[in-house]
Amino acid sequence: MTVSAKKISAENVPPRILEIRRKIKDNSYVDNAVQRIALILSREIAGKSCRLREVMI
């Protein structure tokens, strides 16, 4: 299977995409985003394990 990227000229790129491209080049932004995702996932996992224990009692 061949996948090709569609080339879009710079003037046709939406401003939101340009903003996201700028942000992902910033290491501190990416680090903070990963930490936020990890925190949310940890809370979800901890919450589910607590709820599971309550159901099993």
Backbone as XML, in Angstrom:
<?xml version="1.0"?>
<chain id="A" units="angstrom">
  <residue number="1" name="MET">
    <atom name="N" x="0.844" y="-1.179" z="0.000"/>
    <atom name="CA" x="0.000" y="0.000" z="0.000"/>
    <atom name="C" x="0.887" y="1.240" z="0.000"/>
  </residue>
  <residue number="2" name="THR">
    <atom name="N" x="0.614" y="2.138" z="-0.892"/>
    <atom name="CA" x="1.382" y="3.369" z="-1.002"/>
    <atom name="C" x="0.570" y="4.532" z="-0.456"/>
  </residue>
  <residue number="3" name="VAL">
    <atom name="N" x="1.193" y="5.289" z="0.413"/>
    <atom name="CA" x="0.545" y="6.470" z="0.983"/>
    <atom name="C" x="1.342" y="7.683" z="0.551"/>
  </residue>
  <residue number="4" name="SER">
    <atom name="N" x="0.652" y="8.654" z="0.007"/>
    <atom name="CA" x="1.352" y="9.867" z="-0.406"/>
    <atom name="C" x="0.768" y="11.066" z="0.325"/>
  </residue>
  <residue number="5" name="ALA">
    <atom name="N" x="1.626" y="11.962" z="0.696"/>
    <atom name="CA" x="1.196" y="13.189" z="1.372"/>
    <atom name="C" x="0.750" y="14.190" z="0.326"/>
  </residue>
  <residue number="6" name="LYS">
    <atom name="N" x="-0.339" y="14.841" z="0.608"/>
    <atom name="CA" x="-0.858" y="15.850" z="-0.309"/>
    <atom name="C" x="-0.095" y="17.144" z="-0.068"/>
  </residue>
  <residue number="7" name="LYS">
    <atom name="N" x="0.487" y="17.679" z="-1.101"/>
    <atom name="CA" x="1.234" y="18.934" z="-0.977"/>
    <atom name="C" x="0.266" y="20.100" z="-1.050"/>
  </residue>
  <residue number="8" name="ILE">
    <atom name="N" x="0.346" y="20.972" z="-0.055"/>
    <atom name="CA" x="-0.500" y="22.160" z="-0.014"/>
    <atom name="C" x="0.415" y="23.367" z="0.012"/>
  </residue>
  <residue number="9" name="SER">
    <atom name="N" x="0.130" y="24.325" z="-0.826"/>
    <atom name="CA" x="0.965" y="25.520" z="-0.839"/>
    <atom name="C" x="0.776" y="26.291" z="0.465"/>
  </residue>
  <residue number="10" name="ALA">
    <atom name="N" x="1.794" y="27.005" z="0.870"/>
    <atom name="CA" x="1.803" y="27.706" z="2.158"/>
    <atom name="C" x="0.647" y="28.682" z="2.298"/>
  </residue>
  <residue number="11" name="GLU">
    <atom name="N" x="0.231" y="29.296" z="1.216"/>
    <atom name="CA" x="-0.854" y="30.281" z="1.322"/>
    <atom name="C" x="-2.221" y="29.618" z="1.513"/>
  </residue>
  <residue number="12" name="ASN">
    <atom name="N" x="-2.317" y="28.310" z="1.267"/>
    <atom name="CA" x="-3.583" y="27.604" z="1.439"/>
    <atom name="C" x="-3.706" y="26.892" z="2.781"/>
  </residue>
  <residue number="13" name="VAL">
    <atom name="N" x="-2.688" y="26.984" z="3.619"/>
    <atom name="CA" x="-2.718" y="26.314" z="4.918"/>
    <atom name="C" x="-3.526" y="27.166" z="5.894"/>
  </residue>
  <residue number="14" name="PRO">
    <atom name="N" x="-4.526" y="26.546" z="6.544"/>
    <atom name="CA" x="-5.340" y="27.302" z="7.503"/>
    <atom name="C" x="-4.490" y="27.821" z="8.666"/>
  </residue>
  <residue number="15" name="PRO">
    <atom name="N" x="-4.862" y="28.972" z="9.229"/>
    <atom name="CA" x="-4.104" y="29.555" z="10.342"/>
    <atom name="C" x="-3.973" y="28.615" z="11.538"/>
  </residue>
  <residue number="16" name="ARG">
    <atom name="N" x="-5.006" y="27.823" z="11.809"/>
    <atom name="CA" x="-4.956" y="26.895" z="12.947"/>
    <atom name="C" x="-3.852" y="25.856" z="12.750"/>
  </residue>
  <residue number="17" name="ILE">
    <atom name="N" x="-3.704" y="25.372" z="11.531"/>
    <atom name="CA" x="-2.649" y="24.398" z="11.231"/>
    <atom name="C" x="-1.276" y="25.036" z="11.396"/>
  </residue>
  <residue number="18" name="LEU">
    <atom name="N" x="-1.127" y="26.265" z="10.938"/>
    <atom name="CA" x="0.148" y="26.972" z="11.096"/>
    <atom name="C" x="0.487" y="27.154" z="12.572"/>
  </residue>
  <residue number="19" name="GLU">
    <atom name="N" x="-0.530" y="27.466" z="13.382"/>
    <atom name="CA" x="-0.320" y="27.635" z="14.822"/>
    <atom name="C" x="0.123" y="26.319" z="15.464"/>
  </residue>
  <residue number="20" name="ILE">
    <atom name="N" x="-0.517" y="25.233" z="15.097"/>
    <atom name="CA" x="-0.157" y="23.927" z="15.659"/>
    <atom name="C" x="1.253" y="23.528" z="15.229"/>
  </residue>
  <residue number="21" name="ARG">
    <atom name="N" x="1.604" y="23.775" z="13.983"/>
    <atom name="CA" x="2.963" y="23.477" z="13.513"/>
    <atom name="C" x="3.994" y="24.248" z="14.321"/>
  </residue>
  <residue number="22" name="ARG">
    <atom name="N" x="3.700" y="25.520" z="14.605"/>
    <atom name="CA" x="4.622" y="26.347" z="15.385"/>
    <atom name="C" x="4.762" y="25.783" z="16.800"/>
  </residue>
  <residue number="23" name="LYS">
    <atom name="N" x="3.643" y="25.377" z="17.389"/>
    <atom name="CA" x="3.669" y="24.867" z="18.758"/>
    <atom name="C" x="4.448" y="23.565" z="18.876"/>
  </residue>
  <residue number="24" name="ILE">
    <atom name="N" x="4.283" y="22.653" z="17.917"/>
    <atom name="CA" x="4.953" y="21.358" z="18.053"/>
    <atom name="C" x="6.456" y="21.445" z="17.807"/>
  </residue>
  <residue number="25" name="LYS">
    <atom name="N" x="6.922" y="22.570" z="17.315"/>
    <atom name="CA" x="8.367" y="22.780" z="17.187"/>
    <atom name="C" x="8.980" y="23.250" z="18.503"/>
  </residue>
  <residue number="26" name="ASP">
    <atom name="N" x="8.127" y="23.652" z="19.446"/>
    <atom name="CA" x="8.568" y="24.154" z="20.750"/>
    <atom name="C" x="8.634" y="22.982" z="21.734"/>
  </residue>
  <residue number="27" name="ASN">
    <atom name="N" x="9.849" y="22.609" z="22.139"/>
    <atom name="CA" x="10.033" y="21.455" z="23.022"/>
    <atom name="C" x="9.287" y="21.586" z="24.338"/>
  </residue>
  <residue number="28" name="SER">
    <atom name="N" x="9.258" y="22.768" z="24.922"/>
    <atom name="CA" x="8.570" y="22.924" z="26.208"/>
    <atom name="C" x="7.063" y="22.739" z="26.044"/>
  </residue>
  <residue number="29" name="TYR">
    <atom name="N" x="6.512" y="23.175" z="24.925"/>
    <atom name="CA" x="5.080" y="22.980" z="24.669"/>
    <atom name="C" x="4.764" y="21.486" z="24.581"/>
  </residue>
  <residue number="30" name="VAL">
    <atom name="N" x="5.578" y="20.751" z="23.835"/>
    <atom name="CA" x="5.360" y="19.311" z="23.672"/>
    <atom name="C" x="5.530" y="18.599" z="25.010"/>
  </residue>
  <residue number="31" name="ASP">
    <atom name="N" x="6.563" y="18.953" z="25.785"/>
    <atom name="CA" x="6.774" y="18.343" z="27.097"/>
    <atom name="C" x="5.570" y="18.563" z="28.005"/>
  </residue>
  <residue number="32" name="ASN">
    <atom name="N" x="5.065" y="19.791" z="28.041"/>
    <atom name="CA" x="3.898" y="20.085" z="28.877"/>
    <atom name="C" x="2.664" y="19.333" z="28.396"/>
  </residue>
  <residue number="33" name="ALA">
    <atom name="N" x="2.492" y="19.225" z="27.097"/>
    <atom name="CA" x="1.344" y="18.497" z="26.550"/>
    <atom name="C" x="1.405" y="17.023" z="26.940"/>
  </residue>
  <residue number="34" name="VAL">
    <atom name="N" x="2.575" y="16.428" z="26.859"/>
    <atom name="CA" x="2.740" y="15.023" z="27.237"/>
    <atom name="C" x="2.454" y="14.846" z="28.728"/>
  </residue>
  <residue number="35" name="GLN">
    <atom name="N" x="2.929" y="15.770" z="29.557"/>
    <atom name="CA" x="2.666" y="15.683" z="30.995"/>
    <atom name="C" x="1.178" y="15.795" z="31.297"/>
  </residue>
  <residue number="36" name="ARG">
    <atom name="N" x="0.470" y="16.690" z="30.596"/>
    <atom name="CA" x="-0.980" y="16.824" z="30.798"/>
    <atom name="C" x="-1.705" y="15.539" z="30.410"/>
  </residue>
  <residue number="37" name="ILE">
    <atom name="N" x="-1.310" y="14.954" z="29.294"/>
    <atom name="CA" x="-1.928" y="13.704" z="28.846"/>
    <atom name="C" x="-1.665" y="12.595" z="29.861"/>
  </residue>
  <residue number="38" name="ALA">
    <atom name="N" x="-0.436" y="12.498" z="30.348"/>
    <atom name="CA" x="-0.087" y="11.474" z="31.334"/>
    <atom name="C" x="-0.892" y="11.653" z="32.614"/>
  </residue>
  <residue number="39" name="LEU">
    <atom name="N" x="-1.070" y="12.884" z="33.055"/>
    <atom name="CA" x="-1.843" y="13.154" z="34.264"/>
    <atom name="C" x="-3.296" y="12.730" z="34.089"/>
  </residue>
  <residue number="40" name="ILE">
    <atom name="N" x="-3.880" y="13.080" z="32.957"/>
    <atom name="CA" x="-5.276" y="12.713" z="32.690"/>
    <atom name="C" x="-5.434" y="11.196" z="32.643"/>
  </residue>
  <residue number="41" name="LEU">
    <atom name="N" x="-4.523" y="10.524" z="31.940"/>
    <atom name="CA" x="-4.602" y="9.069" z="31.856"/>
    <atom name="C" x="-4.405" y="8.420" z="33.218"/>
  </residue>
  <residue number="42" name="SER">
    <atom name="N" x="-3.477" y="8.931" z="34.014"/>
    <atom name="CA" x="-3.243" y="8.387" z="35.352"/>
    <atom name="C" x="-4.482" y="8.527" z="36.220"/>
  </residue>
  <residue number="43" name="ARG">
    <atom name="N" x="-5.126" y="9.683" z="36.153"/>
    <atom name="CA" x="-6.349" y="9.889" z="36.933"/>
    <atom name="C" x="-7.460" y="8.955" z="36.470"/>
  </residue>
  <residue number="44" name="GLU">
    <atom name="N" x="-7.570" y="8.762" z="35.161"/>
    <atom name="CA" x="-8.581" y="7.845" z="34.624"/>
    <atom name="C" x="-8.328" y="6.423" z="35.105"/>
  </residue>
  <residue number="45" name="ILE">
    <atom name="N" x="-7.087" y="5.976" z="35.011"/>
    <atom name="CA" x="-6.742" y="4.616" z="35.424"/>
    <atom name="C" x="-6.976" y="4.445" z="36.918"/>
  </residue>
  <residue number="46" name="ALA">
    <atom name="N" x="-6.530" y="5.408" z="37.716"/>
    <atom name="CA" x="-6.715" y="5.329" z="39.165"/>
    <atom name="C" x="-8.196" y="5.353" z="39.515"/>
  </residue>
  <residue number="47" name="GLY">
    <atom name="N" x="-8.959" y="6.174" z="38.844"/>
    <atom name="CA" x="-10.393" y="6.253" z="39.102"/>
    <atom name="C" x="-11.100" y="4.961" z="38.760"/>
  </residue>
  <residue number="48" name="LYS">
    <atom name="N" x="-10.727" y="4.342" z="37.657"/>
    <atom name="CA" x="-11.350" y="3.081" z="37.262"/>
    <atom name="C" x="-10.991" y="1.975" z="38.232"/>
  </residue>
  <residue number="49" name="SER">
    <atom name="N" x="-9.738" y="1.943" z="38.705"/>
    <atom name="CA" x="-9.353" y="0.890" z="39.642"/>
    <atom name="C" x="-10.073" y="1.068" z="40.973"/>
  </residue>
  <residue number="50" name="CYS">
    <atom name="N" x="-10.282" y="2.316" z="41.401"/>
    <atom name="CA" x="-11.025" y="2.564" z="42.641"/>
    <atom name="C" x="-12.479" y="2.148" z="42.471"/>
  </residue>
  <residue number="51" name="ARG">
    <atom name="N" x="-13.084" y="2.482" z="41.344"/>
    <atom name="CA" x="-14.481" y="2.107" z="41.093"/>
    <atom name="C" x="-14.616" y="0.596" z="40.999"/>
  </residue>
  <residue number="52" name="LEU">
    <atom name="N" x="-13.638" y="-0.074" z="40.410"/>
    <atom name="CA" x="-13.676" y="-1.521" z="40.289"/>
    <atom name="C" x="-13.615" y="-2.168" z="41.664"/>
  </residue>
  <residue number="53" name="ARG">
    <atom name="N" x="-12.761" y="-1.649" z="42.544"/>
    <atom name="CA" x="-12.676" y="-2.188" z="43.905"/>
    <atom name="C" x="-13.997" y="-2.011" z="44.637"/>
  </residue>
  <residue number="54" name="GLU">
    <atom name="N" x="-14.655" y="-0.862" z="44.458"/>
    <atom name="CA" x="-15.936" y="-0.613" z="45.116"/>
    <atom name="C" x="-16.993" y="-1.601" z="44.637"/>
  </residue>
  <residue number="55" name="VAL">
    <atom name="N" x="-16.994" y="-1.930" z="43.373"/>
    <atom name="CA" x="-17.976" y="-2.864" z="42.819"/>
    <atom name="C" x="-17.727" y="-4.271" z="43.334"/>
  </residue>
  <residue number="56" name="MET">
    <atom name="N" x="-16.465" y="-4.640" z="43.507"/>
    <atom name="CA" x="-16.123" y="-5.998" z="43.928"/>
    <atom name="C" x="-16.389" y="-6.237" z="45.407"/>
  </residue>
  <residue number="57" name="ILE">
    <atom name="N" x="-16.522" y="-5.193" z="46.200"/>
    <atom name="CA" x="-16.726" y="-5.350" z="47.657"/>
    <atom name="C" x="-18.148" y="-5.735" z="47.948"/>
  </residue>
</chain>
